[in-house]
Amino acid sequence: MALAALLTGLALLGVAGGVLLHRGISSYLAAAGGLLLFAVAFIWIVPEITAVWGWPQTILGLALVVVLMAVSDGALIRLGHSPRHGVIAPLLLATALHSLLDGWSIRTLASQPVPIALVPIGLSLHKIPEGFALGWVLRRSISSHLRAISLGAVAEVFTLVGALIEPAADRFGLARFGASWTPAVLCVIAGAFLFLGCHALLPYFKHEH
């Protein structure tokens, strides 16, 4: 829980700093975090999955997770361009879902043979730009700075929610699905790290070019 609280705090600092931090710096932090998430996924998590599932099923599972996350993000982006709904609700929903998975991931991987120091670093470098981007958009969409920060905080606090529900959800999953539960959860986490890594690196390349 301490690491989840730290990630939440960093994200909240990012939200508050959205009006001050230069976007170029944000892209460099995001790119560094993306590379670390790639490393954690490929070097430590994927081998744990393949030890149970083998490579074909692991690759298929990772591809499915990445595609589902990309489709979900795309749907939320399209919803955000709708005059009926506006951009704020989809943005907050997407951030809350990502935050929930971040908290779940940090709690799950604490019990796995993964260099636990690298996971918080990678997620931290991802959470700060995420919070900054959220604060930057909210500031330009909501007249009240206090309300903008409050809404951003609500979305980012889902990191703690993910960490809180993970133990009970893990016990339920193991009881319901048995040995297949752990590699499935790791597959979702690894796929999410790959998606978030790509998501973090794209703004860097756009900034450079």
C-alpha positions as CSV (number, residue, x, y, z in Angstrom):
1,M,0.0,0.0,0.0
2,A,2.9,2.4,0.7
3,L,4.1,2.2,-2.9
4,A,0.5,2.7,-4.2
5,A,0.2,5.7,-1.9
6,L,3.5,7.1,-3.3
7,L,2.4,6.6,-6.9
8,T,-0.9,8.4,-6.1
9,G,1.0,11.3,-4.4
10,L,3.3,11.7,-7.5
11,A,0.3,11.7,-9.8
12,L,-1.4,14.3,-7.7
13,L,1.8,16.5,-7.8
14,G,1.7,16.0,-11.6
15,V,-1.9,17.2,-11.7
16,A,-1.1,20.3,-9.5
17,G,2.0,21.0,-11.7
18,G,0.1,20.8,-14.9
19,V,0.0,24.5,-15.2
20,L,3.8,24.9,-14.6
21,L,5.7,22.0,-16.0
22,H,7.0,22.3,-19.6
23,R,5.5,19.7,-21.9
24,G,8.9,18.8,-23.3
25,I,10.2,17.7,-19.9
26,S,7.0,15.7,-19.5
27,S,7.6,13.8,-22.7
28,Y,11.2,12.8,-21.6
29,L,9.9,11.5,-18.2
30,A,7.1,9.6,-19.9
31,A,9.6,8.0,-22.4
32,A,11.9,6.9,-19.6
33,G,9.0,5.4,-17.8
34,G,7.8,3.7,-20.9
35,L,11.2,2.1,-21.5
36,L,11.3,0.8,-17.9
37,L,7.8,-0.7,-18.3
38,F,8.9,-2.5,-21.5
39,A,11.9,-3.9,-19.7
40,V,9.9,-5.1,-16.7
41,A,7.3,-6.7,-19.0
42,F,9.7,-8.5,-21.4
43,I,12.6,-9.4,-19.0
44,W,10.7,-10.5,-15.9
45,I,6.9,-10.8,-16.3
46,V,6.7,-12.5,-19.7
47,P,9.0,-15.4,-18.7
48,E,6.8,-16.1,-15.7
49,I,3.8,-16.4,-18.0
50,T,5.6,-18.5,-20.6
51,A,6.7,-20.9,-17.9
52,V,3.0,-21.9,-17.4
53,W,1.4,-21.1,-20.8
54,G,4.2,-21.4,-23.3
55,W,5.0,-18.8,-26.0
56,P,2.1,-19.2,-28.4
57,Q,-0.6,-18.7,-25.7
58,T,1.4,-15.9,-24.0
59,I,1.9,-14.0,-27.3
60,L,-1.8,-14.4,-28.1
61,G,-2.8,-13.2,-24.5
62,L,-0.5,-10.2,-24.7
63,A,-1.8,-9.2,-28.1
64,L,-5.4,-9.5,-26.9
65,V,-4.7,-7.3,-23.8
66,V,-2.9,-4.6,-25.9
67,V,-5.7,-4.6,-28.5
68,L,-8.4,-4.3,-25.9
69,M,-6.7,-1.4,-24.2
70,A,-6.1,0.4,-27.5
71,V,-9.7,-0.1,-28.5
72,S,-10.9,1.1,-25.1
73,D,-8.7,4.2,-25.3
74,G,-9.8,4.9,-28.8
75,A,-13.5,4.6,-27.8
76,L,-12.9,7.0,-24.9
77,I,-11.1,9.5,-27.2
78,R,-13.9,9.4,-29.8
79,L,-16.4,9.9,-26.9
80,G,-14.4,12.9,-25.8
81,H,-14.7,14.5,-29.2
82,S,-18.5,14.3,-29.0
83,P,-20.2,17.7,-28.2
84,R,-22.8,15.8,-26.3
85,H,-20.4,14.4,-23.7
86,G,-17.4,16.6,-23.8
87,V,-13.8,15.6,-23.1
88,I,-13.7,15.7,-19.3
89,A,-15.7,12.6,-18.4
90,P,-13.9,10.3,-20.9
91,L,-10.6,11.6,-19.8
92,L,-11.3,11.1,-16.1
93,L,-12.7,7.6,-16.8
94,A,-9.6,6.6,-18.8
95,T,-7.3,8.0,-16.1
96,A,-9.3,6.2,-13.3
97,L,-9.1,2.8,-15.2
98,H,-5.4,3.2,-15.8
99,S,-4.9,4.2,-12.1
100,L,-6.9,1.2,-10.9
101,L,-4.6,-1.1,-13.0
102,D,-1.5,0.7,-11.7
103,G,-2.5,0.0,-8.1
104,W,-3.4,-3.6,-8.8
105,S,-0.1,-4.1,-10.7
106,I,2.1,-2.8,-7.9
107,R,0.3,-5.0,-5.3
108,T,0.4,-8.1,-7.5
109,L,4.0,-7.8,-8.5
110,A,5.2,-7.3,-4.9
111,S,4.7,-11.1,-4.5
112,Q,6.3,-12.0,-7.8
113,P,10.0,-12.7,-8.6
114,V,10.3,-9.3,-10.3
115,P,12.9,-6.6,-9.3
116,I,10.3,-4.7,-7.3
117,A,12.4,-1.5,-7.3
118,L,12.1,-1.1,-11.1
119,V,8.3,-1.3,-11.1
120,P,7.7,1.7,-8.9
121,I,10.3,3.7,-10.8
122,G,8.7,2.9,-14.2
123,L,5.2,3.6,-12.9
124,S,6.4,6.8,-11.2
125,L,7.9,8.1,-14.4
126,H,4.6,7.3,-16.1
127,K,2.4,8.7,-13.3
128,I,4.0,12.1,-13.2
129,P,3.4,13.0,-16.9
130,E,0.0,11.3,-16.7
131,G,-1.0,13.6,-13.8
132,F,0.6,16.6,-15.6
133,A,-1.4,15.9,-18.8
134,L,-4.6,15.5,-16.8
135,G,-4.1,18.7,-14.9
136,W,-3.1,20.6,-18.2
137,V,-6.4,19.6,-19.9
138,L,-8.6,20.1,-16.8
139,R,-7.1,23.6,-16.3
140,R,-8.1,24.6,-19.8
141,S,-11.6,23.0,-19.5
142,I,-12.7,24.0,-16.0
143,S,-12.6,27.6,-14.8
144,S,-12.1,26.7,-11.1
145,H,-8.6,25.5,-10.4
146,L,-9.7,23.9,-7.1
147,R,-12.4,21.9,-8.9
148,A,-10.0,20.9,-11.6
149,I,-7.5,19.6,-9.1
150,S,-10.2,17.9,-7.1
151,L,-11.5,16.0,-10.2
152,G,-8.0,15.0,-11.1
153,A,-7.4,13.8,-7.6
154,V,-10.5,11.6,-7.7
155,A,-9.3,9.9,-10.9
156,E,-5.8,9.3,-9.6
157,V,-6.9,8.0,-6.2
158,F,-8.1,4.9,-8.0
159,T,-4.5,3.8,-7.8
160,L,-5.1,3.2,-4.1
161,V,-8.5,1.5,-4.9
162,G,-6.7,-1.0,-7.1
163,A,-4.1,-1.8,-4.5
164,L,-6.8,-2.2,-1.8
165,I,-9.0,-4.6,-3.8
166,E,-6.2,-6.7,-5.2
167,P,-5.7,-9.2,-2.3
168,A,-9.4,-10.1,-2.1
169,A,-9.8,-10.3,-5.8
170,D,-6.7,-12.5,-6.0
171,R,-8.1,-14.9,-3.4
172,F,-11.4,-15.0,-5.3
173,G,-9.6,-15.6,-8.6
174,L,-7.4,-18.4,-7.3
175,A,-10.4,-20.1,-5.7
176,R,-12.5,-19.7,-8.8
177,F,-10.0,-20.3,-11.6
178,G,-7.1,-22.2,-9.8
179,A,-3.6,-22.2,-11.3
180,S,-4.7,-20.4,-14.5
181,W,-5.5,-17.2,-12.5
182,T,-1.9,-16.0,-11.8
183,P,-0.6,-16.2,-15.4
184,A,-3.8,-14.6,-16.6
185,V,-3.3,-11.6,-14.2
186,L,0.3,-11.3,-15.1
187,C,-0.6,-11.3,-18.8
188,V,-3.0,-8.4,-18.2
189,I,-0.3,-6.5,-16.3
190,A,2.4,-7.2,-18.9
191,G,0.0,-6.3,-21.8
192,A,-0.9,-3.1,-19.9
193,F,2.7,-2.2,-19.4
194,L,3.4,-2.7,-23.1
195,F,0.4,-0.5,-24.0
196,L,1.4,2.2,-21.5
197,G,5.0,2.0,-22.7
198,C,3.9,2.7,-26.3
199,H,1.6,5.4,-25.1
200,A,4.4,7.0,-23.2
201,L,7.0,6.8,-26.1
202,L,4.7,8.2,-28.8
203,P,4.7,11.8,-27.4
204,Y,8.5,11.7,-27.1
205,F,9.0,10.8,-30.7
206,K,6.4,13.4,-31.8
207,H,8.3,16.0,-29.7
208,E,11.6,15.0,-31.2
209,H,10.3,15.1,-34.8
